[in-house]
Every structure is written in C-alpha cells, then in structure tokens.
C-alpha cells in the first residue's frame, strides 16, 4: 500500500510540475499581450507615422546603403520647410494640394550638370522642383517610374520620369537628409518597390531619347563634377580616422564647399565609428 501511495504521489508531483509550467507560459503570453496592447494604445498618431516611415526606410536601405545604421535613431522631420518659407506664388500654383513635406535640395542640370539650389516640395499627389517663385518640374506620383540612389553616403537621388513631352527628363538631386527624403517620397507615391540602391553607376534620361551616365566612386575628397568623358561623377570621401582615444576611433564630420576647378563639392558627413585596434592613432 505504501509503495502504491508513494508512486501516486510521485505522479501527482510530476503532473503538478507540468501544470505549473503550462500555467506559467500562459500567464507570460497574457502579460506580453497586455504590455503590447498598452504600448500600442499609448502611441500617438505622430509616433505611429514616424514608426511607419522607419519601417519603410529599413525595407529600402538596410544592408544596402552606407550610413543607414547611423540614421536609425535620428527621427524624421515632418518637414524641413514651413509653408511661409515657400514663395506665395508657388503656393498659389499648387493650391488645392496639401503640402506634406518640403526641403532644400541641390539640383543638377541634365546637360552640363550645373548645380542649382532648389526646393523639393511633396504634396499628396505630386512632387515639385521649385526655383524661387517658379515650378521648374512637376512629377505626378502616378507616372513615377522609379527612384534611384547609390550604396554610398553621397546624398544623391535620381527621380525617374516617363518619356513624354510633359517631362524634361529624370531629376538629379542632392539631399542632405537622403533617407528621410526617399522614404517620404516613395510612401507618398506608394511605390516602395520601385526604389533601387545601385552600385558603381546608373543611367538616367536626359530627354529626347537621350541618356546619361552617373558614376559613383570613392576618393581623396567628396565631390560631384562632370568628368572629361562627360559623365557625372560622384565621389565619396574615403573613410578616414580623425579622432581617437584609448577605446575608439571616431570619423570626423565633413562639410560642403565649392571647388573652383571642378564645380560644386559636396562634403559628406560620416558618422560611422571604427573599433580601436592599435596602440597609437592612425591618420
């Protein structure tokens, strides 16, 4: 009898242990579900939009473009320009379309690649390239053929447009906030799948059936210029070690300057850090 009772107690103990483990797992799932529900209910509309934009940026750039990892913890701005920063004549021309985002950009001419200061204005249905009080180009999202950028940290984006009489050709822009601009543009156009991160070079349409080539490379200084072969050359500065201590080496920020011989030079800000592996500072 004692042996039978002992065996039953052992079985009950095992069943009790299994039941406790199962109950613990159920309670853990319920707790996590409640925490997620509480977090989701506390997320503001602005925060939700921010998270949605970051998800799109991750899908487009993660593992493909330099500088993406350093941009993750930097919130996207709602806009870089307010409506009162835009010429009233432009606002009158695009009346009826709510401005969703606006930012200063540098536009490169399709012929000659001269750099010109412009504004990029994104509405619910179109993208506008603006010069002071003039709209230089309007791109309807419905006709947008693609968006291209390089895998380097050069800030260049090319907006590809259809081949018709309404469009002068693809738009070549340099943007300070490249991840922000591309993410907002492809979300407004609902064409995330048309964003391409290219390596080496890309082709763009000049107009009238003609095409041009843009080459991406690295060099001694960051610059954008027309090469002797007629190609637009975008050079990203070699990663250089600028400041170090006993634990890490940090890369220095770069700035924008003008090259008298080669035209506008865009100095690219590098924010990557390199682990310290030697006993002395390398330059």
Buried (B, 14 or more C-beta within 10 A) or exposed (E): EEEEEEEEEEEEEEEEEEEEEEEEEEEEEEEEEEEEEEEEEEEEEEEEEBEEBBEBBBEBBEEBBBBBEBBEEEEBEEBBBEEEEBBEEBBEBBEEBEBBBBBBBBBBBBEEBEBEEBBBBBBEBBBBBBBEEEBBBBBBBEEBBBBBBBBBBBBBBBBBBEEEEEBBBBBBBBBBBBBBBBBBBBBBBEBBEBBBBBEEBBEBBBBEEEEBBBBBEEEEBBBBBBEEEEBBBBBBBEEBBBEBEEEEBBBEEBEBEEEEEBBBBBBBBBBEEBEBEEEEEEE
